[in-house]
Amino acid sequence: MNKKYGIGFFISAIAAVMILSGAFQLSYYKAKQQAEISDSTKENKQQQADRSEEDLVAAEGTALKEDCYYLMEVNGYIVVYLSDKQTPYEYTDILYDELPAVLREEIRNGKYLENTEELYGFLENYSS
């Protein structure tokens, strides 16, 4: 008689362990799926933020990526203006008189630079 109860208890214990492990497996997979969904949502938000940051250039003035720049002389120094030729984008320490004559003539008329790569290339070449 004790063997019958022992076997029943053993089978009950095995069934309880199986039910508990099944419940754990289900909760584990649900949590894993939710984590994957939240990771992909975070990645999408990050990509959108990166795209919106690419559209803007950080400096004193705000310029869109499509804007162009003009170099002009003010009080003997080179100043970078936005495409409207009225909004200063950046003040430089480049002396107008130290530039080559051809470049001074271009700057006197407002030297056009199409993008930020050209602008920073010029600034790197002529900054001290």
C-alpha positions, 0 to 999 in steps of 0.5 A: 500500500505504501508503494502505491502512494509512493508511486502516485506521489512520484508521478504527481511530483514529475507532473508538477515539475513538467507544468512548472517548466512549461509555464517557465518556457512560455513566459521566457519566450513571451519576454524574449519576443517583447524584448525583440519588439522593443529593440526593433522599435528603439532601432527604428527611433534611432534611425529616424533621429539619425536621419533628422540630425543629418538634415541639420548642420550645427553651427552659430546659424541654422542651415539645412543640408541643402543650403549653400554658403557665401564667403565675404570680407567684413572688417578685414576678416572672412565671414561665412554667410548662409544662402541669403547673404545676410545671416552670418553662419561663422566668423573666422580669423582668416585675414582677407589681405593674406589671401591670394589676389584671385581668391580676394576678388572672388570673396569681394563678390561673395564666393559661393560654396555649394556645401559644407564639405567645400566650406570646411575644406576652404576653412582648413586650407586657409585657417592658421 
